[in-house]
């Protein structure tokens, strides 16, 4: 299967989280070429930002963000330039009144004709009625 994965899925694989095992399995399946994972190239900055925030919030030890980001990058999805997605992402953001960065992932999944996997409950709740290809990580087999 081909999936677009957002930063929340990658972060779940490296941080203590209830769905960590499922995120790690998806990552292992990707490394074993069972699945193809895609993301807009903002994925790199989003994951780095979230990890440094986790340090500031003392969820992880200071200095750990760099190591964890390296772990994410070692199994990162195939990255697609976000610039060609901007126009569609703006339309989706205006239509749904949602964060632009989330809409880049939605636009990529729409363009590639595949599901968007996320751990973000709010994203699923707000987008799924209009974009049924958005699924929660917990829904994967």
Residue pairs with C-beta under 8 A, 6 or more apart in sequence:
1 34
1 35
1 36
1 114
1 115
2 35
2 36
2 37
2 38
2 112
2 114
3 26
3 35
3 36
3 37
3 38
3 114
3 115
3 116
3 117
4 37
4 38
4 39
4 77
4 105
4 108
4 109
4 112
4 114
4 115
4 116
4 117
5 26
5 37
5 38
5 39
5 77
5 116
5 117
5 118
6 39
6 43
6 46
6 102
6 105
6 116
6 117
6 118
6 119
6 120
6 123
7 39
7 43
7 46
7 47
7 50
8 118
8 119
8 120
9 23
9 26
9 117
9 118
9 119
9 137
10 23
10 27
10 43
10 47
10 72
10 76
10 77
11 17
11 47
11 50
11 51
11 72
11 119
12 19
12 20
12 22
12 23
12 119
12 137
13 20
13 23
13 24
13 26
13 27
13 71
13 72
13 75
14 51
14 68
14 71
14 72
15 54
15 59
15 60
15 68
17 23
17 119
19 119
19 137
19 138
22 137
22 138
22 140
23 119
23 137
26 35
26 37
26 117
26 137
26 140
27 75
29 35
30 36
30 37
30 75
30 77
31 75
36 78
37 77
37 78
38 77
38 78
38 79
38 80
38 108
38 112
38 114
39 76
39 77
39 78
39 79
39 80
39 105
39 108
40 79
40 80
40 81
40 82
40 85
40 104
40 105
40 107
40 108
41 79
41 80
41 81
41 82
42 82
42 101
42 104
43 76
43 77
43 79
44 73
44 76
44 79
46 101
47 69
47 72
48 65
48 69
51 60
51 64
51 65
51 68
51 69
52 65
54 60
54 65
55 61
55 62
55 63
55 64
55 65
60 68
80 108
82 89
82 104
85 104
85 107
85 108
85 111
86 104
88 103
88 107
88 110
88 111
89 100
89 103
89 104
89 106
89 107
90 100
90 103
92 98
92 103
92 106
92 107
92 131
93 99
93 100
93 102
93 103
95 130
96 103
96 126
96 127
96 130
98 123
98 126
98 127
102 120
102 123
102 127
105 116
105 118
106 116
106 127
106 131
106 134
108 116
109 115
109 116
109 131
109 133
109 134
110 131
110 133
114 133
115 133
115 134
115 135
116 131
116 133
116 134
116 135
117 135
117 136
117 137
117 140
118 124
118 134
118 135
118 136
118 137
119 136
119 137
121 136
123 134
124 134
124 135
124 136
127 134
128 134
128 135
